[in-house]
Amino acid sequence: MGSRPRFIDDLSRAASDAPGPHSLNALSDDALLDAYSRTVIGALERVQQAVAFISVERRLPGEPSESPGRGRGTRGGTGSGFLFTPDGYLLTNSHVVHGATHIQVTLADGAKFDADLVGDDPGSDLAVLRIGSPEPLPHVELGESSKLRVGQIAIAVGNPLGLAQTVTTGVVSALGRSLRSNSGRMIDDVIQTDAALNPGNSGGPLINSAGQVIGVNTAIIPGAQAICFATAIDTAKWVIMQIFAHGRVRRAYIGVAGTTTPLSRRVQRYFGLSSESGVHVMEVVKGSPAALGGLRTDDTIVAIDSVAVQDVDGLQRTLDASKIDKPVNVTVLRGAQRVELTLTPVEQVS
């Protein structure tokens, strides 16, 4: 028989010199682990000095407001928050500070400050605090939750169970979730993550691999594993601006409960609609602006003042302070008809 072709000998030598499959996997895993660790450490270093421990005191039910002495007739609570400006503004959850008679903020370096409540919005479970400092304070960079993708790294920083500066990691598990706040209002555009959260994490930042805040850690599902939620930072930015402008979030109220519903192409063509979805009305509150204006259960809201309404979040954002006490035109689909209604929203009372 003739000699083997040279390329076969070369392949044989390469195979005998190469590490086995287990070695290749080990090298690959080590490299990935190092890269992941460097990413998490780098992101954490950008925010950890701005993450705060928040402790509050609340007056016990039935205790007179003139009770002397801090701590007497009160109960305590704790949570997390983070500085988002160098002059001492912090963001946290409403349920952490709502109804507090005293709020204290402890920064990562141990410095303690009494905090003032700038504004509180139970409807989005967000609140803005302010502390005074003669020097500029470390602060986070706010990211853009609209650019998030499912599967990307998510890092939670906070003070679960009083354990300061605790870090947990995971991924963005889902986007666009809805979550009911303590006020009963639905918080839309909520981020679901498997980065572990525990009591005390509330109000802390959820950050991306660049160290930008993408959400405010808000809630967990008791009894579940790795199902945690954060209010999207784009929602938080809107709430912050409302609080800075008015001291609270002013929203128009029409008195409906609804759910986002898709519109078939046939329906879109028949009614000349540009949007692919609308808001299906599940309930109309008796005596509300919606009821007085003729809105009915099973109507589908598709526009307000000729602006398309594609989902519940869009409906809520459309009903901003500019609509309070002013007639608006609401376009609904009712069976095979397109109906125009006129409603006059009122200011929502939290």
C-alpha positions as CSV (number, residue, x, y, z in Angstrom):
1,M,0.0,0.0,0.0
2,G,1.2,3.5,-0.7
3,S,2.0,6.1,2.0
4,R,-0.8,8.0,3.6
5,P,-1.5,11.5,2.4
6,R,0.4,14.2,4.3
7,F,-2.7,16.0,5.6
8,I,-3.9,12.9,7.4
9,D,-0.5,12.7,9.3
10,D,-0.9,16.4,10.2
11,L,-4.4,15.9,11.5
12,S,-3.2,12.9,13.6
13,R,-0.4,14.9,15.2
14,A,-2.7,17.8,15.9
15,A,-5.2,15.5,17.5
16,S,-2.6,13.9,19.7
17,D,-1.2,17.2,20.9
18,A,-4.6,18.9,21.5
19,P,-6.2,18.8,25.0
20,G,-9.2,16.5,25.5
21,P,-12.7,17.7,25.3
22,H,-13.0,18.1,29.1
23,S,-9.9,20.4,29.1
24,L,-11.4,22.5,26.3
25,N,-14.7,22.9,28.3
26,A,-12.8,23.8,31.4
27,L,-10.8,26.4,29.6
28,S,-13.9,27.8,28.0
29,D,-15.8,27.9,31.3
30,D,-12.9,29.5,33.2
31,A,-12.7,32.3,30.5
32,L,-16.4,32.9,30.6
33,L,-16.5,33.0,34.4
34,D,-13.7,35.5,34.5
35,A,-15.4,37.7,31.9
36,Y,-18.8,37.4,33.8
37,S,-17.1,38.2,37.1
38,R,-15.3,41.2,35.7
39,T,-18.6,42.5,34.2
40,V,-20.5,42.2,37.5
41,I,-17.6,43.7,39.5
42,G,-17.2,46.6,37.1
43,A,-21.0,47.4,37.1
44,L,-21.1,47.2,40.9
45,E,-18.2,49.6,41.3
46,R,-20.1,52.2,39.4
47,V,-23.1,52.2,41.7
48,Q,-22.4,50.8,45.1
49,Q,-21.3,54.2,46.7
50,A,-24.7,55.6,45.7
51,V,-26.9,52.8,47.1
52,A,-28.4,53.7,50.5
53,F,-29.9,51.9,53.5
54,I,-33.2,53.5,54.5
55,S,-34.8,53.2,57.9
56,V,-38.2,54.7,58.8
57,E,-40.4,55.2,61.8
58,R,-44.2,55.2,61.5
59,R,-46.7,56.2,64.1
60,L,-48.7,53.3,65.5
61,P,-52.4,53.2,64.6
62,G,-54.4,55.2,67.2
63,E,-51.3,56.9,68.6
64,P,-51.8,60.7,68.9
65,S,-49.6,62.8,66.7
66,E,-48.3,64.8,69.6
67,S,-46.7,61.7,71.3
68,P,-43.4,62.9,72.7
69,G,-40.0,61.3,71.8
70,R,-38.9,59.6,68.7
71,G,-39.4,55.8,68.9
72,R,-42.2,56.0,71.4
73,G,-45.5,54.8,69.9
74,T,-43.9,54.1,66.6
75,R,-42.8,51.1,64.6
76,G,-39.8,50.8,62.3
77,G,-39.2,49.6,58.8
78,T,-36.2,49.4,56.4
79,G,-35.5,49.4,52.7
80,S,-33.1,50.5,50.0
81,G,-32.7,53.5,47.8
82,F,-30.2,55.2,45.5
83,L,-28.9,58.7,44.8
84,F,-29.6,59.8,41.3
85,T,-28.2,63.4,41.5
86,P,-25.1,64.8,43.2
87,D,-27.1,67.2,45.3
88,G,-28.8,64.5,47.3
89,Y,-32.0,63.3,45.6
90,L,-32.8,59.6,46.1
91,L,-35.3,57.2,44.5
92,T,-36.9,54.5,46.5
93,N,-40.3,52.6,46.8
94,S,-43.3,54.4,48.0
95,H,-44.1,51.4,50.3
96,V,-40.8,51.9,52.0
97,V,-41.5,55.5,53.1
98,H,-45.2,56.0,52.8
99,G,-46.7,57.3,56.1
100,A,-43.3,57.7,57.7
101,T,-42.8,60.2,60.5
102,H,-39.0,60.0,60.3
103,I,-36.7,58.8,57.5
104,Q,-33.0,58.2,57.9
105,V,-30.6,57.4,55.1
106,T,-27.3,55.7,55.6
107,L,-24.8,55.8,52.7
108,A,-22.2,53.2,51.8
109,D,-19.5,55.0,53.7
110,G,-21.5,55.0,56.9
111,A,-22.6,58.6,56.8
112,K,-26.2,59.1,58.2
113,F,-28.7,61.8,57.1
114,D,-32.2,62.7,58.0
115,A,-34.2,62.7,54.8
116,D,-37.1,64.8,53.6
117,L,-39.9,63.2,51.5
118,V,-40.1,65.3,48.2
119,G,-42.9,63.3,46.7
120,D,-44.6,60.0,47.0
121,D,-46.6,58.1,44.3
122,P,-48.3,54.9,45.6
123,G,-49.7,54.4,42.1
124,S,-46.3,53.5,40.7
125,D,-44.8,52.5,44.1
126,L,-42.1,55.2,43.8
127,A,-40.9,58.0,46.0
128,V,-38.3,60.7,45.9
129,L,-36.3,61.7,49.0
130,R,-33.8,64.5,49.6
131,I,-30.8,64.7,51.9
132,G,-28.6,67.6,52.6
133,S,-24.8,67.5,52.1
134,P,-22.2,70.3,51.8
135,E,-20.3,68.1,49.2
136,P,-21.4,66.5,45.9
137,L,-22.6,63.0,46.5
138,P,-21.9,59.8,44.5
139,H,-24.9,59.1,42.2
140,V,-26.0,56.5,39.6
141,E,-26.5,56.9,35.9
142,L,-30.0,56.2,34.8
143,G,-30.3,53.9,31.8
144,E,-33.1,53.3,29.3
145,S,-35.4,50.4,30.0
146,S,-37.0,50.7,26.5
147,K,-33.7,49.2,25.1
148,L,-33.7,46.1,27.3
149,R,-33.7,42.6,25.9
150,V,-34.8,39.4,27.6
151,G,-31.8,37.4,28.6
152,Q,-29.4,40.3,29.3
153,I,-27.6,40.5,32.6
154,A,-29.5,42.1,35.6
155,I,-27.8,42.9,38.9
156,A,-29.7,43.9,42.0
157,V,-28.1,45.9,44.8
158,G,-29.7,46.6,48.2
159,N,-30.1,45.8,51.8
160,P,-32.1,42.6,52.2
161,L,-33.0,41.8,55.8
162,G,-30.7,44.6,56.8
163,L,-27.6,43.1,55.2
164,A,-26.1,46.2,53.7
165,Q,-24.6,46.3,50.1
166,T,-25.8,42.8,49.1
167,V,-25.5,42.0,45.4
168,T,-27.4,39.3,43.5
169,T,-27.2,38.6,39.8
170,G,-29.4,37.1,37.1
171,V,-31.0,38.0,33.8
172,V,-34.0,40.0,32.6
173,S,-36.6,37.2,32.5
174,A,-39.4,39.1,30.9
175,L,-40.5,42.6,29.9
176,G,-43.8,44.5,29.9
177,R,-45.3,42.7,32.9
178,S,-48.0,44.4,35.0
179,L,-48.0,44.5,38.8
180,R,-50.6,45.8,41.2
181,S,-49.3,48.4,43.6
182,N,-50.4,48.8,47.2
183,S,-52.8,51.5,46.1
184,G,-54.6,49.0,43.9
185,R,-53.4,50.6,40.6
186,M,-51.7,48.5,38.0
187,I,-48.0,49.3,37.5
188,D,-47.3,48.7,33.8
189,D,-44.0,48.0,32.0
190,V,-42.6,46.1,34.9
191,I,-39.3,44.1,34.5
192,Q,-39.2,40.5,35.6
193,T,-35.8,39.2,36.8
194,D,-34.4,36.2,38.5
195,A,-31.9,38.2,40.4
196,A,-32.9,37.3,43.9
197,L,-34.8,39.9,46.0
198,N,-35.8,39.7,49.6
199,P,-37.5,42.1,52.1
200,G,-35.2,45.1,52.4
201,N,-34.3,45.1,48.7
202,S,-37.3,47.3,47.9
203,G,-36.2,50.6,46.4
204,G,-32.7,49.5,45.4
205,P,-31.4,49.6,41.9
206,L,-31.5,46.9,39.2
207,I,-28.6,47.6,36.9
208,N,-27.3,46.4,33.6
209,S,-23.7,45.3,32.8
210,A,-22.7,48.9,32.2
211,G,-23.7,49.9,35.7
212,Q,-26.7,51.9,34.5
213,V,-29.9,51.7,36.5
214,I,-32.6,50.0,34.5
215,G,-35.2,49.5,37.2
216,V,-36.2,50.0,40.8
217,N,-36.5,46.7,42.7
218,T,-40.1,46.5,43.9
219,A,-41.6,43.1,44.7
220,I,-41.4,39.3,44.8
221,I,-44.0,36.6,44.6
222,P,-44.0,34.9,48.0
223,G,-43.5,31.2,47.8
224,A,-42.1,31.4,44.2
225,Q,-38.4,31.0,43.3
226,A,-36.5,33.6,41.2
227,I,-39.6,35.6,40.2
228,C,-38.9,39.2,41.1
229,F,-40.0,42.5,39.7
230,A,-38.6,46.0,39.2
231,T,-40.4,49.2,38.0
232,A,-38.8,50.1,34.7
233,I,-36.5,53.2,34.9
234,D,-38.3,54.9,32.1
235,T,-41.5,54.9,34.2
236,A,-39.4,56.2,37.2
237,K,-38.0,59.1,35.1
238,W,-41.5,60.2,34.3
239,V,-42.6,59.9,37.9
240,I,-39.5,61.9,39.0
241,M,-40.3,64.8,36.6
242,Q,-44.0,64.8,37.8
243,I,-42.9,65.0,41.4
244,F,-40.4,67.8,40.7
245,A,-43.1,69.7,38.9
246,H,-46.0,69.2,41.2
247,G,-44.8,67.5,44.4
248,R,-46.9,64.5,43.4
249,V,-48.0,62.6,40.2
250,R,-51.1,64.1,38.8
251,R,-53.2,61.7,36.7
252,A,-56.5,62.0,35.0
253,Y,-59.1,59.4,35.9
254,I,-62.0,58.1,33.9
255,G,-63.0,55.1,35.9
256,V,-62.3,52.0,33.8
257,A,-60.5,48.7,34.3
258,G,-59.2,47.2,31.1
259,T,-56.7,44.9,29.4
260,T,-54.7,45.1,26.3
261,T,-56.3,43.2,23.4
262,P,-55.0,42.6,19.8
263,L,-56.9,43.8,16.8
264,S,-57.1,41.5,13.8
265,R,-55.9,42.8,10.4
266,R,-59.5,42.6,9.2
267,V,-60.7,44.9,12.0
268,Q,-57.8,47.3,11.4
269,R,-58.6,47.6,7.7
270,Y,-62.4,47.9,8.3
271,F,-62.1,50.8,10.7
272,G,-59.0,52.3,9.2
273,L,-56.8,51.9,12.3
274,S,-53.0,52.1,12.3
275,S,-52.5,50.3,15.6
276,E,-52.5,46.5,16.1
277,S,-54.1,46.6,19.6
278,G,-56.4,48.5,21.9
279,V,-57.8,48.5,25.4
280,H,-60.7,46.1,26.1
281,V,-62.9,47.6,28.8
282,M,-63.5,45.0,31.6
283,E,-65.3,47.2,34.1
284,V,-66.8,50.7,34.2
285,V,-67.0,52.3,37.7
286,K,-70.5,53.5,38.5
287,G,-70.8,57.3,38.5
288,S,-67.3,57.7,37.0
289,P,-66.5,60.0,34.0
290,A,-66.5,56.9,31.8
291,A,-70.0,55.9,33.0
292,L,-71.3,59.4,32.6
293,G,-69.8,59.7,29.1
294,G,-71.5,56.4,27.9
295,L,-68.5,54.0,27.9
296,R,-69.6,50.4,28.3
297,T,-68.1,47.1,29.4
298,D,-66.7,45.2,26.4
299,D,-66.0,48.4,24.4
300,T,-62.5,48.6,23.0
301,I,-60.7,52.0,23.4
302,V,-58.6,52.7,20.4
303,A,-57.9,56.4,20.6
304,I,-58.1,59.5,22.8
305,D,-58.3,62.9,21.0
306,S,-57.3,61.1,17.8
307,V,-54.1,59.7,19.4
308,A,-53.9,55.9,19.1
309,V,-54.2,53.9,22.4
310,Q,-52.5,50.6,21.9
311,D,-52.3,49.2,25.5
312,V,-53.2,49.9,29.1
313,D,-49.9,51.7,29.7
314,G,-50.6,53.9,26.7
315,L,-54.0,54.7,28.1
316,Q,-52.6,55.7,31.5
317,R,-49.9,57.8,30.0
318,T,-52.4,59.6,27.7
319,L,-54.5,60.4,30.7
320,D,-51.9,62.8,32.2
321,A,-52.5,66.1,34.1
322,S,-53.3,68.0,30.9
323,K,-56.5,66.1,30.6
324,I,-57.9,66.8,34.0
325,D,-61.3,68.6,33.9
326,K,-61.1,69.0,30.1
327,P,-63.5,67.2,27.7
328,V,-61.7,64.5,25.6
329,N,-62.9,62.6,22.6
330,V,-62.7,58.8,23.1
331,T,-62.9,56.5,20.1
332,V,-64.2,53.0,20.9
333,L,-65.1,49.9,18.9
334,R,-68.5,48.6,19.9
335,G,-69.4,45.4,18.1
336,A,-69.3,46.3,14.4
337,Q,-69.5,50.0,15.1
338,R,-67.0,52.8,15.6
339,V,-68.3,55.1,18.3
340,E,-67.1,58.6,19.4
341,L,-67.7,59.5,23.0
342,T,-66.9,62.7,25.0
343,L,-65.7,62.2,28.6
344,T,-64.4,64.7,31.1
345,P,-61.6,63.1,33.3
346,V,-61.1,64.2,36.9
347,E,-58.0,64.2,38.9
348,Q,-57.2,60.8,40.3
349,V,-57.0,60.6,44.1
350,S,-54.3,58.3,45.4
